[in-house]
Amino acid sequence: MITYEFLQHYWWFLIALLGGLLVFLLFVQGGNALIFLAGKDDRERELIVNSTGRKWELTFTTLVTFGGAFFASFPLFYSTSFGGAYWVWILILVTFVFQAVSYEFQNKAGNIIGKNSFRAFLTINGFLAPLLIGTAVGTFFTGSEFFVDKDAVGDIASPVISRWATPWHGLEAVANPFNVEFGLMVMFLALMLGALYMINNIADEKLTSQLRRSLLVSFVCFLVVFVVVMFQLLTMDGYAVSADGMVYMESGKYLHNFLQMPIVLVIFLVGALLLVAGVVATLLGYLSTRGIWLAAPGTVLAVVALFLIAGYNNTAYYPSSIAIEDSLTISNSCSSEFTLSTMAVVSLAIPFVLAYIAYFWRQMDRKSLTTEELEHTEKY
């Protein structure tokens, strides 16, 4: 029999999976960040823009789906984070608006600010979007400053359940070094994935060589930040939940989660190894252009594992750093059993959607992108 607790854990797993897919698809942002770093002339920059331009809708759609899934399955998180830390989410959305406008209008007639101006917007999106998303996810481990009062829903004058405690509304997250380091880790990961994808997608020897150099630099930076983040994560105090639902601080909580959920630990280690193997094999020439197909599943698996240790094993996935008793868990912030069970039926269609995406992805990337091809197709 499917229980309410099973449905809660099932939907947190789907959230984790969407989060992993979103981080992988940030290769679009990582590619955009390399427009001026790897692209040395207009021809090379045009190749980069058209390479990422064929996939940018997938990243944005996954971001919206990620938010929608949170809204449907864990509405209290949605109202607390999106309604309280709104400056962070607004900035993320603004960067994606810059991205969409830049792709659509840089080659339109009447562009009075020039293609490079729009490419600069794409570059800003490339660096800022993964940095902000990573910083926001970092608060899943360090906590945010909010209060929750479910009784307030009956207050006719002000039926607001969640209230933010600072006027910064999410921007205060940058005051915590761990959050920023987590954001930098995601940003450098996006740069790596962007370089790997374009090495696979673009047939241009000179640009590929420059992309490999960018891959090496971003990989070194990623490794440094990754080691720092994981050391802090495994040694920090975490927000544990007792059998009666009380939240308390536990030393080494996230290390305990890995050790007490060995399957999650294996998922994380396999993901990390696949990611590193994809990059190293590409740099050493063993896989030449196919390293992305090791790094992609590796990224998804590693991110899924991080989401699972944030919410599974009696852990508060969105802790309140000023009112620990108001921290959000998968049991106290989820939708009703009827809603979760109904959506669980709908979720069975997810594999078919993924198969559809994979098919058309293969159709679009059947041939590597070249300068000659751009002369006969519509450009971004």
C-alpha positions, 0 to 999 in steps of 0.5 A, a space after each residue: 500500500 502506498 502511504 502518505 510518507 512514501 508519497 512525500 519521499 517520492 516527490 522529494 526524489 522527483 524534486 531532486 531529479 529535476 534539480 539534477 537535470 536543471 544543473 546539467 542543462 546549465 551547460 547553456 549558461 556555461 557556454 554563454 559565459 565562454 562567448 568572449 573567453 573562448 571565442 576570439 573573433 566574430 565567427 567563433 562567437 557566432 558558433 558558440 551562440 548558435 550552439 547554445 541557442 539550440 538548447 536554451 529553451 530546455 534549461 528555462 523550461 526545466 527551471 519553470 518545471 522545477 518551480 512548478 513541481 515545488 509549488 505543487 508538492 511542497 507549497 509551503 516552501 514555494 510560498 516561503 522562499 519564492 514569496 520571501 527571498 524574492 530578490 534572488 528569484 527575481 534576479 535569476 528570472 531577469 538574467 533568463 529574460 536577458 538570455 531570451 531577448 538576446 537570442 531573439 534580437 541580436 540578428 534582427 534588423 534594427 538592432 542599434 546596440 550591436 550583436 556584441 551588446 546582446 552577447 554581453 547579456 548572454 555572458 552575464 546570464 552565463 555567469 550570474 544565473 548558475 551563481 545565483 541558483 547555486 547560492 540559493 541551493 546553498 541555503 538548504 544547508 545553512 538556513 534562511 531567516 524566516 518565520 512560519 505561522 500556519 495559524 495566520 491563515 485564519 487571520 482575515 487582516 493578514 493571512 500570511 503564513 511565512 514572513 521574512 525577517 530581513 529587508 534583504 529578502 534573500 540577498 542576505 544569503 551572500 553574507 554566508 561564505 558557504 552559500 557563495 562557495 556553493 554558487 561558485 561551485 555550480 558556476 564553474 560546473 556550468 562552465 565545464 559542462 558548456 565547454 564539454 558540450 560545445 567540444 562535442 557539438 562544434 566542428 572547428 579545430 581552432 575553437 575546440 582547442 580554445 574550449 579545451 583550455 577553458 575546460 582545463 581552467 574551469 575544471 581546476 577552479 571547480 575542483 578547488 571550490 568543490 573540495 572546500 564545499 564538501 569539507 564544510 558540508 561534511 563537518 558542519 552542524 545540520 538541522 535534524 528532525 526528531 520522531 515528534 517533528 522537533 528540529 534540532 542541531 546535529 553535529 556532522 548531520 550531512 556526513 551522517 546522512 551519507 553514512 546512514 544512507 549508503 545508496 545515496 553515498 554510492 550515487 554521489 561517488 559514482 556521479 562525481 567519478 563520472 563527472 571527473 572522468 568525462 573531463 579528464 578523458 576529454 583533456 587527455 584525448 581519450 574520448 576526444 569529443 564525447 566527454 559530455 556523455 560521461 559528465 552529464 549523468 555524473 552531474 545529475 547523479 551527484 546533484 540528486 544525492 545532494 538534494 537527498 541528503 538535504 531532505 531525507 533521513 529526518 532532515 529539515 531541507 529548508 531550515 530557518 536560522 532564526 526560528 529553528 522550530 519553523 524549519 521546513 521538512 518534507 512532512 510539514 511542508 508538503 501537499 495533501 495526500 490526495 494531491 500527492 497521489 494524484 500528481 504521482 499518477 501524472 508523473 508516470 508520463 515523465 519517462 515518455 517526455 524524457 524520451 521525446 526530448 532525447 529523440 529531438 536532441 539527437 535529431 538536432 545534434 546529429 551533425 556537428 555545427 560548422 561555419 558552413 552550416 550557419 550560412 544555410 540556416 537561420 542564425 541566433 
